Amino acid sequence: MLHAIDRDRFDVIPIGITRDGAFVLEDDDPDKFALHPEHLPEVVDNGTRIIWPDSALSSELKVADATGIRSLGDVDVVFPILHGRFGEDGTVQGFLELLDLPYVGAGLLMSAIGMDKHTTKSILKSAGVPVVPWVTVTRRGLDRDRELWERRIRSLGLPVFVKPARAGSSVGVSKVSEWGELDAALETAFAEDGTVLVEQAVAGREIECGVLAGRGGDAPRVSVAGEIVISGREFYDFDAKYLGAPGIDLVCPAALAPGELAEMQRIAARAFEAVGGEGLSRVDFFYTGTEFFVNEVNTMPGFTPISMFPTCWIASGMTYPDLITELIDLARER
């Protein structure tokens, strides 16, 4: 994203967060955090510390380092390009709300809903949006009455997908094709979260699209569809999403008839509004050929060059820099 942002219009202050939770001033180097299969970038503690505004009456950002404290200027918009817990679950969004700093993307409530797969599916189902049948189980519930929960899980039939309720980027997700694989899949998911979803696998195409909030109260805008074609992997996992691993082809625009595309866009807009309708999202579907099932509403989708969200909007007529500018303008308008 740092490569594409309009530098004639925007001054960028790159902020990194270390594994220990320190906010540090980063280098404005787009290549530093590029994803490579042999090396996943990590923010290291360089000794700097970002000092956020001390009240909602100020938007001045400062940095402390070995030379003292200096001002970085006033902040107009924060772009939280963060995935997973503490990044897209409403935590950072709530922090920015307290400071009264505009930020890109979903608000606190929509972020929290979108991060929790059980809550998302429950809300979508109540709004009349088709979702895949699922069972939600906690480690405590499983330990208390394993026979009951296994019976409920087995009622879904095989295969099933086992997922942490609150983890992003397909982390901790396993496909279970035989019931003997269930325990290991549950343990993998429970390592990421104390609540786990077991979802019925749907035979169909994997279709995705991007959604942007409308301007001035207008209806949401939905991109053309993209399709994930799996030829050599069990499912669309982390390596395929972010590292370009083989066995996955991303096709955009997807081959859908005009009526199919219109139906997908209608459901995507309805799903977006059902969970809060702010900023942006990527809505993921399973398409059986007769029905679209919403699999996920991702409130901060990937922004790498191979990610589906920017790809779909580029195929819909926007440039990558225009998309980033639109997201920033939406944040300022809100």
Rosetta blueprint (number, residue, H / E / L):
1 M L
2 L L
3 H L
4 A L
5 I L
6 D L
7 R L
8 D L
9 R L
10 F L
11 D L
12 V L
13 I L
14 P L
15 I E
16 G E
17 I E
18 T L
19 R L
20 D L
21 G L
22 A L
23 F E
24 V E
25 L E
26 E L
27 D L
28 D L
29 D L
30 P L
31 D L
32 K L
33 F L
34 A L
35 L L
36 H E
37 P L
38 E L
39 H E
40 L L
41 P L
42 E L
43 V L
44 V L
45 D L
46 N L
47 G L
48 T L
49 R E
50 I E
51 I E
52 W L
53 P L
54 D L
55 S L
56 A L
57 L L
58 S L
59 S L
60 E E
61 L E
62 K E
63 V E
64 A E
65 D E
66 A L
67 T L
68 G E
69 I E
70 R E
71 S E
72 L E
73 G E
74 D E
75 V L
76 D L
77 V L
78 V E
79 F L
80 P L
81 I L
82 L L
83 H L
84 G L
85 R L
86 F L
87 G L
88 E L
89 D L
90 G L
91 T H
92 V H
93 Q H
94 G H
95 F H
96 L H
97 E H
98 L H
99 L H
100 D L
101 L L
102 P L
103 Y E
104 V L
105 G L
106 A L
107 G L
108 L H
109 L H
110 M H
111 S H
112 A H
113 I H
114 G H
115 M H
116 D L
117 K H
118 H H
119 T H
120 T H
121 K H
122 S H
123 I H
124 L H
125 K H
126 S H
127 A L
128 G L
129 V L
130 P L
131 V E
132 V L
133 P L
134 W E
135 V E
136 T E
137 V E
138 T E
139 R H
140 R H
141 G H
142 L H
143 D H
144 R H
145 D L
146 R H
147 E H
148 L H
149 W H
150 E H
151 R H
152 R H
153 I H
154 R H
155 S L
156 L L
157 G L
158 L L
159 P L
160 V E
161 F E
162 V E
163 K E
164 P E
165 A L
166 R L
167 A L
168 G L
169 S L
170 S L
171 V L
172 G L
173 V L
174 S E
175 K E
176 V E
177 S L
178 E L
179 W H
180 G H
181 E H
182 L H
183 D H
184 A H
185 A H
186 L H
187 E H
188 T H
189 A H
190 F H
191 A L
192 E L
193 D L
194 G L
195 T E
196 V E
197 L E
198 V E
199 E E
200 Q E
201 A L
202 V L
203 A L
204 G L
205 R E
206 E E
207 I E
208 E E
209 C E
210 G E
211 V E
212 L E
213 A L
214 G L
215 R H
216 G H
217 G H
218 D L
219 A L
220 P L
221 R E
222 V E
223 S L
224 V L
225 A L
226 G E
227 E E
228 I E
229 V E
230 I E
231 S L
232 G L
233 R L
234 E L
235 F L
236 Y L
237 D L
238 F H
239 D H
240 A H
241 K H
242 Y H
243 L L
244 G L
245 A L
246 P L
247 G L
248 I E
249 D E
250 L E
251 V E
252 C L
253 P L
254 A L
255 A L
256 L L
257 A L
258 P H
259 G H
260 E H
261 L H
262 A H
263 E H
264 M H
265 Q H
266 R H
267 I H
268 A H
269 A H
270 R H
271 A H
272 F H
273 E H
274 A H
275 V L
276 G L
277 G L
278 E L
279 G L
280 L E
281 S E
282 R E
283 V E
284 D E
285 F E
286 F E
287 Y E
288 T L
289 G L
290 T L
291 E L
292 F E
293 F E
294 V E
295 N E
296 E E
297 V E
298 N E
299 T L
300 M L
301 P L
302 G L
303 F L
304 T L
305 P L
306 I L
307 S L
308 M H
309 F H
310 P H
311 T H
312 C H
313 W H
314 I H
315 A H
316 S L
317 G L
318 M L
319 T L
320 Y H
321 P H
322 D H
323 L H
324 I H
325 T H
326 E H
327 L H
328 I H
329 D H
330 L H
331 A H
332 R H
333 E H
334 R L
